[in-house]
């Protein structure tokens, strides 16, 4: 097992790199270009001893002696101190990193999917061997976020972490807001410009953001939260009409990852954690509303520190490589002085609150028959489910054929006060069964995130 004792002056920190794609290539470049400065910051030179790739012929820029297709053999070498993983996915990354950690090698990874699914196993392996596990690059690219949560705010009590953690979806929603385009057209433009993958499902369906939410919630609330614990909805259902409706309320729509510490309830409900991802209406007065394009931003609220916002480039080769190198410097310094970085903190072990019990406000858009008594019947369904209505607006109208005749139709927008998600779902089901309701076009959650939502008639 590789020890973590102090290294002699001038003894290099030897690094094995798994993967050399967009991010890995930038890691190699920065290691070469900044070798002198990195050595000065660390107290020892950094030496790249091997790069594991699937197709060596795709990397003519690297010396042939560095390249290997045997990733397991590379991390098993006795002269490797630190393993940097940027291949992504669950396997073979999990097996490779566990082997590295068990042998005492420190690990730097950008693998959000693996950390969100099985980060606890990696943390336990690191603890058992005395190795370091760092993963700043797994969330929000170049933005220093995880280390502030894990270290700078370690003496505080974090109550909420909420933000935009997926650049692809933020680019699409920003384009829809700026141009009036529909979802399909905005996605096509994002793909053309390289902001969306050929298969954008992980991004637009919210899975990428959900993995990051799990990591954020785990760090912020000292509780093991996995991607399976995160309620996840994507942006495919957001329409141009939704964007216009939000704008009319002085708001905008963003795909948010929201992680909250939920206080104990009056009926004996225990303190818990809520982690969720969905498109939400937020007031334009909130700082997150101004985050456009492919940028990321995360809003952190803590009892003593108050409100903090972290903003910057959340993806891309160079920004993500910057976070990887930051972790590598920290790990290498620990190797030089014989120290260890922070360990996993999961002492709180708070339960994860089911989405049905999470209370938010809602913006419900319905197509209804424009006749007397319709509004009363709709309001009655909300009341029967215990949901209080904050505001009702009628937008547009027209005539539609019904049983061979024409009937006037209107669009109603109902904005509610806070209510449990399960109650809202039951209300929508009941509304869909009303004769006067032609359809429930959209349901969006309204998040004030600590700011006033006066445009909606609701105090924040």
C-alpha positions, 0 to 999 in steps of 0.5 A: 500500500502506498503510504501518505507519509512526507515525501523527500525534497524533489521526489516527484508526485507521479500521476496516472491519467485515465482518459484523454478526451476533451477534459483529459487532453486539457489536463495534459496540456496544463500539466506540461505548460505549468510544470514549473509553477505547479512544482513551486506550489506543491513543493515537488514536481508532478510527473505524468507517468501514463495515460490510459486510452482506448485508441492510442492512435487517436492521440499522436500528440502524446509520446508513445511511451505514455499511452496504454490501453491497460488501465488496470495495469497502469493504476497497479504500478508501484510508482503511481501516487495519484490517479486522475479519472476523466473517462466518466460512466460507472464501469470500468471507472468504479472498479479502477478507482476502487483498486487505486484507493485500496492500494493507497493511491489518491484519486481525483475524479470528475465522474459525477455519475459514479459519485452520485450512484456509489460515492459512499463506496469510494469514500469508504475505500479512501478512509480505509487506506488513508488515501485522498478522494477529491472531485471538485470537477464533478459539479459546475466545471471551473466554479469553486463550489464543492470545496467551499461546501466541504471546507470553507462552510464546515463551521456553518449550518447550510440550509439550502443549495439551489442553482443552475448546474447544467449548461445545455438546458440553460442555453436552451431555455435562455434561447427560448426566452430571448427569441421566442423559439420553441423547445425543438428549435432551441435544442437544434441550435444548441446542438449546432453550436456544440452545447448539446450532445447528439443524444441530449437525454442526460441533459434535457431530461435532468439526469445530469443535474440530478447527479450533481444535486445528489453530490451537493446535498450529500456535502451540504447536509452531511447525509448520503444522498444518491441520484436515486433519491433526487426527484428529476424532471427535464425541460422537454415539456417547457413550451414557448407559451410557458416562457411567455406566461412566466415573462408576463409575471415578471419571471423566467424559467430555469432548470434548477437543482434544489437541495434543502434542509427541511426542519422537523414538522409540528406533527413529529416529522423528523428533520429531513433533506429534499433534493429535486431537479425540475424547470421552475419559474423564478422572479427576474429579481433573483440573481439566478434569473440573469444567468444565461447561455451555458453558464452555471450558478449556484446559490448557497444559504447558510445560517451564519454566512447568509446568502452566497452565489457561485457563478462561472463556466460550468463545463468545457475542457479547459474550465473542467481541467482547471478544477481537476488541476486544483484538486491535483495540487491539493492532493499532491501537497498532502502527499508532500507533507504527509497529510490527508484531505477532508474525509466524507462527512455523513454523520447527520444521516437525515432521511430524504423527504419524498417528493409528494411531501415537498411543498412548493407553489404552482403555476397551472395553465388550463384550457377551459370552456368559457362559460359561467360556473367554470371558475368556481368548479376549478377553484372547488377542486383546488379547495377540496385538495387543500390548496389555496389559490393566490391568483387567477388570470385569463389569457386569450380565448376563442371558439372551438367545435363541440358536439357539432357546435362552437363553444367559447374557450379560454386559457386560465392560469392559476397560481397557488400558495404553497402546497404538497406536491402530492396534493397538486398531482391529485388536483391536476388529475381531478381537473383533467376529469372535469367536463369544462376542462379541455386540457391541463396544458402545463404545470410548473413549480414557482420558486422564490428562493428567498426573494419576493414574488409580488408579481404572482400576488405571493409574498416571499 
